[in-house]
Amino acid sequence: MESYDEAIEWLYAQLPMFQRVGAPAYKPGLDTARKLDAAFSHPHRRYKTIHVAGTNGKGSTAHTIAAVLQSAGYRTGLYTSPHLVDFRERIRVDGAMIPRDAVVDFIDRYRAMDAGCSPSFFELTMTMAFDWFAARSVDVAVIETGLGGRLDSTNIITPDLCVITNISFDHTAFLGDTLPAIASEKAGIIKSGIPVVIGEAEGEVRGVFERKADEAGSPIVFAEDRMPVAVCRRSDNCWIYEGTPFGCVRGELSGDCQPRNAATVMTALEQLKKLGYRIDDEHVRDGFAGVCGLTGLAGRWMRLSDDPVVVCDTGHNAGGWEYISRQLAAMDCRKHLVIGFVSDKDVSHILGMMPKDAKYYFTQASIARAMPADELAEAAACHGLQGEIVPDVEAAYKKALGECAEGGMVFVGGSTFVVADLLASIDRV
């Protein structure tokens, strides 16, 4: 390849990604991932790994664990998905995105070999990440699953620790239409003798994890049982966690869901310390307080402006909206919501949670999977949500800003891709 742009264009054209096209890009199973891994000499075996799965919160959890490890002096790889603006967001070492020339080099090496398989976009990107982490001699890599767990291509790794944040309804066409069925897929990352931390689980879902851990002979710890945070309180758009094993911790991430994520992360960090990781209290405090700057995390109740208040959030399923809706309800002001979804998601339950006293701007992201804005507006009307159709995210955001009076707020979300379009448009200004 002569340029990075050509390499990325080839990657998108040859290997459609779930982010853009949905179901046609989904290819469960580990055979191809293993063949591709072997073709690149099993790079993930050259460093320690931590595996993170779950329906909601796994991105925040993975980034925060990585931030703490960086603060502790570990050279830390971080593999997450999807990206918001730049493909290279998926692959970071100590917060720095993989360089453009490294992406080109990997694609050239792949195209010059006969790997004996036809990988998906996710499989090839994952291998690129593992290969880059090895080239950069990372000490440890935090690996987030793409979709599910048992058949997710990242499940070829043998980590030091597995973390499963929670279970909610999402991607039911692939993972099952009951919470225990989804939990069973997520529990597929649990491996023989490897400790596992569960963030939230109750009833049948908890039983799924307990049985899987027992079958694998894996020590299991539930963060809810540990209660590693005695008191959570808000302060200046952040969370203060008191009475933790690491002292008083300031959490930069301010969403209502973050206390539960913090409990999961702290429980995971305790387990890593038991495994011999050198993590001091100050490392935990530094990681929590600076996670966005250390790792490049964006889009989690992300405050873009104070006058007027502008917030975006990538929460895109019912579990995530349980928190977002409560946080919006707590904002005592006139709200303007720029909302869009993907077409392969049942949004009726989410729409039922949205505030009825807000002005809506129904829009659609610039991907093929986007739900048409007029279709969304029709569905929203059935739930008493009123507004107007503005098919372009950037235009919808500008219109919301223009109509937002002093003391009001603008919220942008519903889909990761709506937030991505927003951030890309801001970057262009």
C-alpha positions as CSV (number, residue, x, y, z in Angstrom):
1,M,0.0,0.0,0.0
2,E,1.2,3.5,-0.8
3,S,-0.7,5.3,1.9
4,Y,-2.7,4.8,5.1
5,D,-5.9,6.0,3.4
6,E,-5.5,3.3,0.8
7,A,-4.9,0.6,3.5
8,I,-8.0,1.6,5.4
9,E,-10.0,1.8,2.2
10,W,-8.9,-1.7,1.4
11,L,-9.7,-2.9,4.9
12,Y,-13.2,-1.5,4.8
13,A,-13.9,-2.7,1.2
14,Q,-12.5,-6.2,1.5
15,L,-13.7,-6.9,5.1
16,P,-17.0,-5.4,6.0
17,M,-17.2,-4.5,9.6
18,F,-20.2,-5.0,11.9
19,Q,-20.0,-1.4,12.9
20,R,-21.1,-0.4,9.3
21,V,-23.2,-3.2,7.9
22,G,-24.3,-5.3,10.9
23,A,-25.2,-9.0,10.6
24,P,-23.5,-9.7,7.3
25,A,-20.1,-8.9,8.9
26,Y,-20.7,-11.2,12.0
27,K,-18.7,-14.4,11.8
28,P,-18.7,-16.3,15.1
29,G,-16.2,-19.0,15.9
30,L,-12.5,-19.2,16.6
31,D,-11.0,-21.3,13.8
32,T,-10.2,-18.3,11.5
33,A,-8.9,-16.3,14.4
34,R,-6.5,-19.1,15.4
35,K,-5.3,-19.6,11.9
36,L,-4.6,-15.9,11.5
37,D,-2.9,-15.8,14.9
38,A,-0.7,-18.7,13.9
39,A,0.3,-17.0,10.6
40,F,1.6,-14.1,12.7
41,S,3.4,-16.4,15.2
42,H,0.9,-16.0,18.1
43,P,1.8,-12.5,19.2
44,H,-0.5,-12.4,22.2
45,R,1.6,-15.1,23.9
46,R,4.4,-12.6,24.4
47,Y,2.7,-10.5,27.1
48,K,0.1,-10.8,29.8
49,T,-3.5,-10.1,29.0
50,I,-6.7,-9.2,30.8
51,H,-10.0,-10.1,29.1
52,V,-13.1,-7.8,29.5
53,A,-16.7,-8.7,28.4
54,G,-20.2,-7.6,29.3
55,T,-23.2,-5.9,27.8
56,N,-22.6,-2.4,29.2
57,G,-19.6,-0.7,30.8
58,K,-17.0,-2.9,29.3
59,G,-15.4,0.0,27.5
60,S,-15.2,2.2,30.6
61,T,-14.0,-0.8,32.6
62,A,-11.3,-1.7,30.1
63,H,-10.0,1.8,29.8
64,T,-9.9,2.4,33.5
65,I,-8.0,-0.8,34.2
66,A,-5.6,0.2,31.4
67,A,-5.2,3.7,32.9
68,V,-4.4,2.3,36.4
69,L,-1.8,-0.1,34.9
70,Q,-0.2,2.7,32.9
71,S,-0.1,4.8,36.1
72,A,1.6,1.8,37.8
73,G,4.4,1.9,35.2
74,Y,3.3,-1.0,33.0
75,R,3.6,-0.6,29.3
76,T,0.0,-1.2,28.5
77,G,-1.8,-2.3,25.3
78,L,-5.5,-1.6,25.0
79,Y,-7.8,-3.1,22.3
80,T,-11.4,-1.9,22.2
81,S,-14.2,-1.4,19.6
82,P,-15.9,0.2,17.9
83,H,-14.0,3.4,17.2
84,L,-15.7,6.8,17.1
85,V,-13.7,9.0,14.7
86,D,-10.4,7.3,13.8
87,F,-9.9,3.6,13.2
88,R,-6.7,3.7,15.2
89,E,-8.6,4.4,18.4
90,R,-9.1,0.6,18.6
91,I,-5.4,-0.1,19.2
92,R,-3.4,1.9,21.7
93,V,-0.2,1.5,23.7
94,D,0.0,3.7,26.8
95,G,-2.8,5.8,25.3
96,A,-1.1,6.4,21.9
97,M,-3.0,5.2,18.9
98,I,-1.2,2.8,16.5
99,P,0.8,4.9,13.9
100,R,-0.6,5.1,10.4
101,D,2.6,3.5,8.9
102,A,2.2,0.5,11.3
103,V,-1.3,-0.1,10.0
104,V,0.0,0.0,6.4
105,D,2.9,-2.3,7.3
106,F,0.5,-4.9,8.8
107,I,-1.9,-4.8,5.9
108,D,1.1,-5.2,3.5
109,R,2.4,-8.2,5.4
110,Y,-1.0,-9.8,5.5
111,R,-1.6,-9.4,1.8
112,A,1.8,-10.9,1.0
113,M,1.2,-14.1,2.9
114,D,-1.2,-17.1,2.6
115,A,-2.8,-17.3,6.0
116,G,-5.1,-20.1,4.9
117,C,-8.2,-18.3,5.9
118,S,-10.5,-15.4,5.0
119,P,-10.8,-13.3,8.1
120,S,-13.5,-10.8,9.0
121,F,-12.7,-7.1,9.6
122,F,-12.7,-7.7,13.4
123,E,-10.5,-10.8,13.2
124,L,-7.9,-9.0,11.1
125,T,-8.1,-5.8,13.3
126,M,-7.7,-7.9,16.4
127,T,-4.6,-9.6,15.0
128,M,-3.2,-6.2,14.0
129,A,-3.6,-5.2,17.6
130,F,-2.0,-8.3,19.0
131,D,0.9,-7.9,16.6
132,W,1.4,-4.2,17.4
133,F,1.4,-4.9,21.1
134,A,4.1,-7.5,20.6
135,A,6.2,-5.1,18.5
136,R,5.9,-2.5,21.2
137,S,6.9,-5.1,23.9
138,V,3.9,-4.3,26.1
139,D,3.9,-5.8,29.6
140,V,0.2,-6.3,29.6
141,A,-2.8,-5.8,27.2
142,V,-6.4,-5.2,28.2
143,I,-8.6,-6.9,25.6
144,E,-12.2,-6.0,25.2
145,T,-14.5,-8.5,23.4
146,G,-16.3,-7.4,20.3
147,L,-19.6,-9.2,20.6
148,G,-20.5,-11.9,23.1
149,G,-17.6,-13.9,24.4
150,R,-17.6,-17.7,23.8
151,L,-17.3,-17.3,20.0
152,D,-15.7,-13.9,19.9
153,S,-12.4,-14.0,18.2
154,T,-10.6,-12.4,21.1
155,N,-11.3,-15.6,23.0
156,I,-8.2,-17.2,21.7
157,I,-6.2,-15.5,24.5
158,T,-5.3,-17.1,27.8
159,P,-5.5,-14.1,30.2
160,D,-4.4,-13.5,33.8
161,L,-7.9,-12.4,34.7
162,C,-11.4,-12.3,33.1
163,V,-13.8,-9.5,33.9
164,I,-17.5,-9.6,32.9
165,T,-19.3,-6.3,33.7
166,N,-23.0,-7.1,33.5
167,I,-25.7,-8.7,31.3
168,S,-28.5,-6.9,29.5
169,F,-30.4,-7.3,26.3
170,D,-28.4,-6.4,23.2
171,H,-27.5,-8.2,20.0
172,T,-30.2,-10.8,20.8
173,A,-30.2,-12.2,17.3
174,F,-26.7,-13.5,17.9
175,L,-26.4,-14.0,21.6
176,G,-29.9,-15.2,22.6
177,D,-33.2,-13.7,23.6
178,T,-33.0,-14.3,27.4
179,L,-30.6,-13.0,30.0
180,P,-29.4,-16.4,31.0
181,A,-28.7,-17.3,27.3
182,I,-26.7,-14.0,26.8
183,A,-24.9,-14.7,30.1
184,S,-23.9,-18.1,28.9
185,E,-22.3,-16.6,25.8
186,K,-20.5,-14.0,27.9
187,A,-19.4,-16.6,30.3
188,G,-17.6,-18.3,27.4
189,I,-14.5,-16.3,28.2
190,I,-14.1,-18.1,31.6
191,K,-11.1,-20.5,31.3
192,S,-9.8,-23.3,33.4
193,G,-8.2,-22.1,36.6
194,I,-8.2,-18.4,35.6
195,P,-9.9,-16.0,38.1
196,V,-13.0,-14.2,37.0
197,V,-14.6,-11.0,38.3
198,I,-18.3,-10.4,37.7
199,G,-19.6,-6.9,38.1
200,E,-23.4,-7.3,38.3
201,A,-25.4,-10.5,38.3
202,E,-28.4,-11.9,40.1
203,G,-30.8,-14.8,40.0
204,E,-30.5,-17.1,37.0
205,V,-27.7,-15.0,35.5
206,R,-25.6,-15.3,38.6
207,G,-26.2,-19.1,38.5
208,V,-24.9,-19.3,34.9
209,F,-21.6,-17.7,36.0
210,E,-21.3,-19.8,39.1
211,R,-21.8,-23.0,37.2
212,K,-19.4,-22.1,34.4
213,A,-16.7,-21.1,37.0
214,D,-17.2,-24.3,38.9
215,E,-16.9,-26.4,35.8
216,A,-13.7,-24.6,34.8
217,G,-12.3,-24.6,38.3
218,S,-12.0,-20.8,38.2
219,P,-12.1,-18.7,41.3
220,I,-15.0,-16.3,40.9
221,V,-15.6,-13.0,42.7
222,F,-18.8,-10.9,42.5
223,A,-18.1,-7.1,42.9
224,E,-21.6,-6.7,44.3
225,D,-20.6,-9.0,47.2
226,R,-17.3,-7.2,47.8
227,M,-18.9,-3.7,48.0
228,P,-15.4,-2.1,47.5
229,V,-16.9,1.4,47.6
230,A,-18.6,2.6,50.9
231,V,-19.8,6.0,49.7
232,C,-20.3,7.5,46.2
233,R,-20.9,11.2,45.9
234,R,-20.9,13.7,43.0
235,S,-18.5,16.6,43.0
236,D,-17.8,19.0,40.0
237,N,-18.9,16.6,37.2
238,C,-17.0,13.6,38.7
239,W,-17.6,10.9,41.3
240,I,-15.8,10.7,44.6
241,Y,-15.5,7.2,45.9
242,E,-14.9,6.9,49.7
243,G,-14.0,3.9,51.8
244,T,-12.4,2.0,49.0
245,P,-9.4,-0.4,49.4
246,F,-7.4,2.3,47.7
247,G,-8.4,5.2,49.9
248,C,-10.5,8.2,48.6
249,V,-10.7,7.9,44.8
250,R,-11.8,10.6,42.4
251,G,-13.4,9.2,39.2
252,E,-13.2,11.3,36.1
253,L,-16.1,9.5,34.4
254,S,-19.3,11.1,35.6
255,G,-22.1,9.0,34.2
256,D,-24.7,7.5,36.6
257,C,-23.5,4.0,35.6
258,Q,-19.9,4.7,36.7
259,P,-20.2,3.8,40.4
260,R,-21.0,0.2,39.4
261,N,-18.2,0.2,36.9
262,A,-15.9,1.5,39.6
263,A,-16.8,-1.3,41.9
264,T,-16.1,-3.8,39.1
265,V,-12.7,-2.2,38.3
266,M,-11.6,-2.0,42.0
267,T,-12.5,-5.7,42.5
268,A,-10.5,-6.6,39.4
269,L,-7.5,-4.5,40.6
270,E,-7.6,-6.4,44.0
271,Q,-7.5,-9.7,42.1
272,L,-4.6,-8.4,39.9
273,K,-2.7,-7.5,43.1
274,K,-3.2,-11.0,44.4
275,L,-1.7,-12.2,41.1
276,G,1.4,-10.2,41.7
277,Y,0.7,-7.0,39.8
278,R,2.4,-4.0,41.5
279,I,-0.4,-1.6,41.9
280,D,-0.3,1.0,44.7
281,D,-3.1,3.2,46.0
282,E,-1.7,6.2,44.2
283,H,-1.7,4.4,40.9
284,V,-5.4,3.6,41.3
285,R,-6.2,7.2,42.2
286,D,-4.2,8.5,39.2
287,G,-5.8,6.1,36.8
288,F,-9.4,6.8,37.9
289,A,-8.8,10.6,37.9
290,G,-7.1,10.7,34.5
291,V,-8.6,7.9,32.5
292,C,-9.6,10.0,29.5
293,G,-6.3,11.7,29.1
294,L,-4.3,8.5,29.7
295,T,-6.3,6.2,27.4
296,G,-8.2,8.5,25.0
297,L,-11.6,7.3,26.2
298,A,-14.5,9.4,24.8
299,G,-18.2,9.4,24.6
300,R,-19.2,8.3,28.1
301,W,-21.5,11.1,29.4
302,M,-19.0,13.3,27.7
303,R,-19.5,17.0,28.5
304,L,-18.6,19.1,25.4
305,S,-19.8,22.5,26.7
306,D,-21.0,24.2,29.8
307,D,-22.8,27.1,28.2
308,P,-25.1,25.7,27.1
309,V,-24.6,22.3,28.6
310,V,-23.8,19.8,25.8
311,V,-23.5,16.1,26.6
312,C,-23.0,13.0,24.4
313,D,-23.1,9.4,25.4
314,T,-22.6,6.2,23.4
315,G,-25.1,4.2,25.5
316,H,-27.2,2.3,22.9
317,N,-29.3,-0.4,24.6
318,A,-31.9,-0.7,27.4
319,G,-29.4,-1.3,30.1
320,G,-27.4,1.8,29.2
321,W,-30.5,3.9,28.9
322,E,-31.7,3.0,32.4
323,Y,-28.8,5.2,33.6
324,I,-29.0,7.8,30.9
325,S,-32.7,8.4,31.4
326,R,-32.2,8.9,35.1
327,Q,-29.4,11.3,34.6
328,L,-31.4,13.3,32.0
329,A,-34.4,13.4,34.4
330,A,-32.1,14.9,37.1
331,M,-31.2,17.9,34.8
332,D,-33.7,20.6,35.8
333,C,-33.8,22.4,32.5
334,R,-35.3,22.5,29.0
335,K,-33.8,19.5,27.1
336,H,-33.0,19.2,23.4
337,L,-32.2,15.6,22.4
338,V,-30.5,14.7,19.1
339,I,-31.3,11.0,18.8
340,G,-30.6,8.2,16.3
341,F,-30.3,4.4,16.3
342,V,-29.3,1.5,14.1
343,S,-32.0,-0.2,12.2
344,D,-31.3,-3.7,13.5
345,K,-32.2,-2.8,17.1
346,D,-35.6,-2.9,18.9
347,V,-35.8,0.6,20.3
348,S,-39.3,0.5,21.7
349,H,-38.2,-0.1,25.3
350,I,-35.5,2.6,25.1
351,L,-38.0,5.2,23.7
352,G,-40.3,4.4,26.6
353,M,-37.6,5.6,29.0
354,M,-36.9,8.9,27.3
355,P,-38.2,12.2,28.8
356,K,-41.5,13.4,27.3
357,D,-40.9,17.0,28.1
358,A,-37.9,17.3,25.8
359,K,-37.7,18.6,22.2
360,Y,-36.4,15.9,19.9
361,Y,-34.3,16.1,16.7
362,F,-34.6,12.7,15.0
363,T,-31.6,11.9,12.9
364,Q,-29.5,9.1,11.5
365,A,-25.8,8.4,11.4
366,S,-23.8,8.1,8.2
367,I,-23.7,4.3,8.1
368,A,-25.8,1.8,6.2
369,R,-27.2,0.4,9.4
370,A,-28.7,3.7,10.5
371,M,-32.4,3.7,11.2
372,P,-34.1,6.2,8.9
373,A,-34.9,9.3,10.8
374,D,-38.6,9.4,9.7
375,E,-39.0,5.8,10.8
376,L,-37.5,6.7,14.2
377,A,-39.8,9.7,14.5
378,E,-42.9,7.6,13.8
379,A,-41.8,5.1,16.5
380,A,-41.1,7.9,19.0
381,A,-44.5,9.4,18.5
382,C,-46.1,6.2,19.8
383,H,-44.3,7.0,23.1
384,G,-45.3,10.6,23.2
385,L,-42.0,12.0,22.0
386,Q,-42.3,15.1,19.8
387,G,-39.8,16.9,17.6
388,E,-38.6,17.2,14.1
389,I,-36.7,15.1,11.5
390,V,-33.2,16.3,10.7
391,P,-31.5,13.4,8.8
392,D,-27.9,14.7,9.2
393,V,-26.3,14.5,12.6
394,E,-24.3,17.6,12.2
395,A,-27.3,19.6,11.0
396,A,-29.4,18.2,13.8
397,Y,-26.9,19.2,16.4
398,K,-26.5,22.8,15.0
399,K,-30.3,23.1,15.0
400,A,-30.6,21.9,18.6
401,L,-27.8,24.3,19.7
402,G,-29.6,27.2,17.9
403,E,-32.9,26.5,19.6
404,C,-31.4,25.8,23.1
405,A,-32.2,28.8,25.3
406,E,-30.0,29.9,28.2
407,G,-30.0,27.4,31.0
408,G,-31.0,24.5,28.7
409,M,-29.1,21.5,27.6
410,V,-28.4,19.5,24.4
411,F,-27.9,15.7,24.6
412,V,-26.6,13.7,21.6
413,G,-26.8,9.9,21.6
414,G,-28.9,6.8,21.0
415,S,-26.2,5.2,18.9
416,T,-22.4,5.0,19.1
417,F,-22.4,6.1,15.5
418,V,-24.5,9.3,16.1
419,V,-21.9,10.3,18.7
420,A,-19.1,9.4,16.2
421,D,-20.6,11.7,13.6
422,L,-21.0,14.5,16.1
423,L,-17.3,14.2,17.3
424,A,-16.1,14.0,13.7
425,S,-18.1,17.2,12.8
426,I,-16.6,19.0,15.8
427,D,-13.1,17.9,14.8
428,R,-13.7,19.5,11.3
429,V,-14.6,22.9,12.8
